Amino acid sequence: MTAPSPRHQAPAAEREVRFVDTTFRDGSQSLWAMGIRHGMMEALGGDLDRAGFDVVEVPANAIFFKKMVRDLREDPWETMRMLARTITRTPKACMGGAGGNLNGFGTPTPPVLGELFSRRLAEIGVLNRAQLMANTADQTTRQFPTAVPFARELGLTVALAVCYTISPRHTDEHFAETTRRCAALKPDVIYVKDAGGLLTVDRIRTLLPVVIEEAGGIPVELHSHCTTGLAPLVYLEALELGVRTVHCGVPPLANGSAQPSVLDVAHNARVMGFTPTVDEDLLRSVSQRLAGFAAQDGLPVGAPLRHDLGHYRHQIPGGVISNLRFQLSEIRMDHRLDEVLEECVQIREDLGYPIMITPYSQYVATQAAINVAPASGTAW
């Protein structure tokens, strides 16, 4: 990938690169086992709001609520009200499931509870965009047609995810059909969601043109993780292929198993002849303060990872791996992580290759830990 020749430059507006910020939600979920605190977000939220992001992800889904109550001993509703007060210019988003369940309750939960939860978030003003994902064809045909009108009723913009994975069943035709189903519902955005960080530069060259064509003019965004070390390069290739909005985090809640660093992607995009729309000086200041919080609380710092081909076998996504490590450590099994990951390979095959993304990734990882536990002597 080289910087384009000036004579081939598109008009200035078409060369802008825009960003969805993932720091508070996916960055924290992928690297800190959702351990970001109310005070950290309150201290930094105003600057993220002014930094020029198109969207800021906030931790407004049910799994974060559980973490805030159980482990952080904080009031999640007060955190939501604070985020609504602090981030006022930039639309706020959160990832959720399909149906009326926009915000990640498990499938046994009555749909009315998910609807009430989502309505309350919209009323508070902490949710402006619904980022909906589906793992199966059934969800795109049965649940998305319910979820999209419900999100519209709440006054939200809608981003529908085409979830990427690798298996004998997940061909280009599969992804083309998924994109067609999404496009038929006329969302504001379709985004390729690579929760496992499985995309390579060669694969994005074949996949993205299919998605863009089937999207039929609906803007296409890219969301990936750095779990295999390739996402920063995949993002740059996606820019060359026509994507203009990418999902990134602010270091130290970037890299590692999280999204690429907004600072690195912005720099490299500029070298390629694009114009990033974020305030990089302000984001460097945010990054320095986040690093201070991490040092103070002994939290991990996202760093580039070595390329591990084993990840393509178990496919545990970035948003799950940090929680899996954390929970295994709680039951004194963290030293057996590699065995649990190897067990995930067999379980996924037994289940017919589900896309390793919420909730199936959690089901597979939990079953794998249970299978490995008896040999460890761990008491349950």
Secondary structure, 3 states (H helix, E strand, C coil): CCCCCHHHCCCHHHHEEEEEECHHHHHHHHHCCCCCCHHHHHHHHHHHHHCCCCEEECCCCHHHHHHHHHCCCCCHHHHHHHHHHHCCCCCEEEEECCCCCCCCCCCCCCHHHHHHHHHHHHHHCCCCEEEECCCCHHHHHHHHHHHHHHHHHCCCEEEEEEECCCCCCCCHHHHHHHHHHHHHCCCCEEEEEECCCCCCHHHHHHHHHHHHHHHCCCCEEEEECCCCCCHHHHHHHHHHCCCCEEEEECCCCCCCCCCCEHHHHHHHHHHCCCEECCCHHHHHHHHHHHHHHHHHHCCCCCCCCCCCCCHHHHCCCHHHHHHHHHHHHHCCCHHHHHHHHHHHHHHHHHCCCCCCCCCHHHHHHHHHHHHHHHHHCCCC
